[in-house]
Amino acid sequence: MRRFPYYTQAEKLYEVHGERGADPIEPPCSQPYPHPPVSHEPDMEVIVSGISKLGYYPFHLPLGIKLNESDRANSPCIRCDTFDGYSCLVHGKADAEVNAIRPTCAVYPNVTLLTNAQVLKLHTSASEREVIAAQTKVNGERHDFGADIVVVSCGAINSAALLLRSANNKHPKGLANSSDLVERNFMKHQAIALLSIHMEPNTANFQKTIAVNDFYWGEPDFPYPMGMVQNTGNVLADMIPAEAPPLLAP
């Protein structure tokens, strides 16, 4: 399997921390991760040791994070307990907003980011072979924005919904839907969260640092891909009752 160079470019753009060679199913790579792996806190090291003793190969979960563990005083990220599931108010996450959208808007005066906007429909050319404009509602007002290149990037569900809403005479079943399969195959992460209860509390503040890919392609008794196993971010006490009310009911 050949690793295309834009993977490495993306890892640099999003300041990925990780360790090459630790993931047992890692594809060939031309360069190391741009930053060292995020260290395990002591309680997480205990879990890593336990997984290893079972014969598996846990590794440092690659993370896009603006963390400098060798110079913590000048590190935007402070390894707080809300990194995984919340927006970072100090821009410590190396996500698309912080590392791509904000810098682009700051450098290029011809780039405008619209908020409170909804794309209603895509308009095609007279030949109906290419998209030339997007019909949009911005703060309740309708606007059409034209462009030579229009990128549809609304997520798995809303991208399909937009293409179907954009049906016209030549494309009565929606754009890019000659197969009539758009939105017929639901796509989402098959994610299961397992919560274990222990008598001893886990004191880790930033715990999302472990990954296991031993089951990625399946097992001898279950020859089907099972994906990656990784620990969740910090599960705060107020989040638990909403997920498991029968368990915690008085």
LINVEN-V389857 format. One record per residue. OMEGA is omega in whole degrees, -180 to 180 (* if undefined). Layout:
OMEGA
OMEGA
This chain:
-178
180
-176
-173
-178
172
179
178
179
179
177
-179
-176
170
-174
175
180
-178
179
175
-179
178
-175
180
-177
178
178
-177
-178
-177
175
173
-177
-179
-179
-179
176
-175
174
171
-173
-179
178
175
178
179
178
179
179
178
180
-180
177
177
180
-172
177
179
-180
179
176
-176
171
-171
-179
-175
175
-176
177
179
-173
-179
-179
-179
176
179
180
-179
179
-175
180
-174
-168
-169
-175
173
-179
-177
177
177
178
176
176
-177
-175
-180
-174
-173
-178
-173
-178
178
179
179
-178
-174
-174
-177
-179
177
179
177
179
174
-175
-177
178
176
-175
-173
175
178
179
178
180
178
-180
180
178
178
-178
-177
176
175
-169
172
-179
-177
176
-179
-178
177
171
179
-179
179
175
178
178
-180
175
-177
-175
-175
-174
-174
-174
175
178
-180
179
179
179
179
-176
179
175
-175
-179
-178
-175
180
-180
-180
178
-175
178
179
-175
-180
-180
180
176
179
-176
-178
177
173
172
-172
175
176
178
-178
177
-179
-179
177
180
-179
173
-174
-179
179
179
-168
-176
-176
-174
174
177
180
-178
-178
-172
-178
179
-179
179
-180
177
-172
179
-178
178
174
-176
171
176
179
-180
169
-178
179
-178
-174
-177
-179
-172
-178
-178
-178
-175
-179
-180
-179
-173
-179
-179
*
